[in-house]
Amino acid sequence: MFLVTYDIEDDRKRNKISKILEDYGNRIQYSVFQLVVERKVLFQVLERVAAVIDNSKDSIIFVPFYEDTVISLGTPKNTIGSTNKRSVIIGG
């Protein structure tokens, strides 16, 4: 599993990136996605994203995430992590 976050100036590019990421995972917050993909598929995602972003202005970060327990404050857009009973949502 990977958490993906981005900071992209251009609205059109940002929309393209979010659509690419929606093809592979779930939006957690406006600029944060959860991807549950194999390494081979991750490289496909990276290739698609790299074709869109401007390396001098934009930033996108893929963080490997192996924890089964997630602590979330407030109301997340979608469930984070697996749906096991050890996940904790505080608030929301």
C-alpha positions in Angstrom: 0.0 0.0 0.0 1.2 3.5 -0.7 0.0 6.9 0.4 0.4 9.5 -2.3 0.3 13.2 -1.8 0.9 16.0 -4.3 1.4 19.7 -4.7 0.7 20.8 -8.2 0.2 24.4 -9.3 -1.6 24.1 -12.5 -5.3 23.1 -12.2 -5.4 21.1 -15.4 -2.3 19.1 -14.5 -3.7 18.6 -10.9 -7.0 17.2 -12.3 -5.1 14.9 -14.6 -3.0 13.6 -11.7 -6.1 13.0 -9.6 -7.8 11.1 -12.4 -4.7 8.9 -12.9 -4.5 8.2 -9.1 -8.3 7.4 -9.0 -7.6 4.7 -11.6 -5.5 2.9 -9.1 -6.8 3.8 -5.6 -9.0 5.9 -3.3 -8.9 9.5 -2.5 -8.4 10.0 1.2 -8.2 13.8 1.2 -8.2 16.4 -1.7 -4.5 15.8 -2.5 -3.9 12.4 -0.8 -4.6 9.0 -2.2 -4.3 5.4 -1.0 -3.0 3.0 -3.6 -3.0 -0.7 -3.0 -1.0 -1.9 -6.0 1.8 -4.4 -6.8 5.3 -3.0 -7.5 4.8 -3.6 -11.3 1.7 -1.5 -11.3 3.3 1.2 -9.2 5.9 1.7 -12.0 3.0 2.2 -14.5 1.5 4.8 -12.2 4.9 6.5 -11.9 5.3 6.6 -15.7 1.9 8.1 -16.2 2.4 10.7 -13.5 5.9 11.6 -14.7 4.4 12.4 -18.1 2.2 15.0 -16.7 4.1 16.9 -13.9 6.6 19.7 -14.3 9.6 18.6 -12.2 10.6 22.2 -11.7 7.3 23.2 -10.1 5.3 20.2 -9.0 5.8 17.6 -6.3 4.3 14.2 -5.8 5.3 11.8 -3.0 4.7 8.1 -2.8 5.1 6.7 0.7 5.1 2.9 1.3 2.6 2.2 4.0 2.6 -1.2 5.7 0.7 -0.5 9.0 -2.5 -2.4 9.7 -3.5 0.2 12.3 -4.5 3.7 11.2 -5.3 6.6 13.6 -7.4 9.3 11.9 -8.6 12.5 13.5 -11.7 14.2 12.2 -13.7 13.0 9.2 -11.7 11.4 6.4 -13.1 11.5 2.9 -12.7 7.7 2.7 -11.5 4.9 4.9 -7.8 4.7 5.3 -5.9 1.4 5.3 -7.6 -1.9 5.5 -11.0 -2.3 6.9 -9.8 -4.4 9.9 -11.1 -3.7 13.4 -7.8 -2.3 14.6 -8.3 0.9 12.6 -9.3 3.8 14.8 -11.2 6.9 13.8 -11.4 9.7 16.4 -14.2 12.1 15.7 -16.2 12.1 12.5 
